[in-house]
Structure formats: structure tokens, C-alpha cells
């Protein structure tokens, strides 16, 4: 699974996850605004912005947005959709973001965390969030609820997108939820296989990493409906807080 993300977040990712739309991101950002409590014109960093759905939604609410992602393919798609050129797009690794700016808020959304085999790398990401947030600056980390993932895991699913069959196999292994995605189509493109993994990090461990990095947790929500986090039932585990110093 070493560096699986350098392969998986490419052109086929746009097909596998094309159901994620801008309107859904807009509604999520509407809730995030209430959590962040930031004035219009505040500077926000979308760390691991992908194809830019949330970055562009954030601009609609009057924020100045920078989107960072490792995948040039996803950033190219983000730039294509950003017809008004409202967002600053930056290619970079979330463990060592190539920015010296600081921001009023840093957001890391849709389980863009826990990718790495070495847990020290996940800790580096949290330290980067601390570095990039201004003193007193806000943060949101939107992560999966590990207990719910284990309970509701669907081992196999299959669907058709045009001439392409997409098969997804999921498993819990070595403290990760892992997914194998196989795309099959006729012709020279044939069969392509991708791997994904997310480390299953519980609330207590996650909060400890944040605290050590100098980040204070104000709230933990179980979804964008602002429901309190419940380990036995919540779909998400969303940390909202601020840089301490």
C-alpha cells in the first residue's frame, strides 16, 4: 500500500467519485460557516482539496480560499471548474505544505486524513494544520467514524458507468479500512486496479494528536447536521476547534 495515493487520485478517480457534486459541498459549507464563525473576507485553506468542490463553495460565502492537493490531475479539474479564477490552487503534500502563509481557518474534509502506513506521517499533517493556522485560527477535520465503518462495511459492490464496470472490494486489515477498485472496459485500456486505505483512528487517539500539536477541540460532531458525535451511530467524526497559541 506504499504511496497508493500517488496512483489512485488520477483520471479514473474522477469517474469513480463523479457522484460528488458542488451542491452537496455548498450545503456542507453552509453548516461549516456556523462552526467557524469567521467574517466575510477571512482566509481559508482547504487542505487536500481534491477537485475543489468545497474550495469553490467556500468562495461563495465570501472567503478568500487557497486549495492544496498532491494530485495534479484533480487540481487540473479544479482549475477547469473555477471559471472565475476565485481560488488559489497549489500542488503540495499535506505533510509538508509549500506555503509560508497563515490562515484564519484550515479545513481538511471528506476523510482526507489517515492515508499513511507510518502514523508519524499523520501526526506531521496535524502539525502542519497548526503551523498554517494563525494564533487563535480555526480548524475543521472531517473524518470517518471508525466504529460505524467496521459495523456497516460492504465487502463488495459493483456498478456500471457507461462501458466501464467498477468493482469495489472493502476489508478491515491491520488497523485500516482498505479498498481495492477494479475498472474493466473493452479495448486497449483493459483492466485497471487501484488501492485506497484509511487508518481507523478513534476519537481518543485523534484528540490526543490534536492536543499534542497545540490544537484545541471545541466540538466533535457526528455529521453536517451538527448532531453530537456518538461512536455507536454517527456517520462522521468531525473535529472543530482552534489553534491554542
C-alpha angles and dihedrals in degrees: 000000000000110000092344089159093068088067103030100056094066138102095306090055088067089058098043093050101030091121090076105098139191094242092059090050090050092056091048091050090050088062093042090057090063091050096046096046092202128156123242110277094034115146115244130186117209102203111204092010096175111189090352105252095141094037091058092043089053090056090057088064092054101262125138102235136200118188121201126190138154095222115086089191092059092043090052089055090047092052090048092055093042093079093162091050091231097147129064106228119204130181113221149125114265090224091062111017112200094229133102093189123107125219141210088231139008119203127191109187145185097020096305090155139078096046099134134092090214110064090207086072091059088051089052089057091054091049088053090053088053092048094048096047118083117239103286090013119148131242139191124195112186108198136164122264102247095205092053091047091055093046098046102034113145105209096202138015134166135192141164125239107185107298093346125093114208118201121185124192119188132192142163110238136161093346095312136100103229131193131194114200120195121189116193127188136155121260134031095330090064116160126350125189128200134181129211131182139180123189111236102236117180124219096256094052092043093051090048091055091049093048093049090051092053098257120134120213113220099173140005114205130192095215146342089283084075092241114159114263113263116184092210099051116009119112094209140028107215119182118203121184149109144261108267101215 
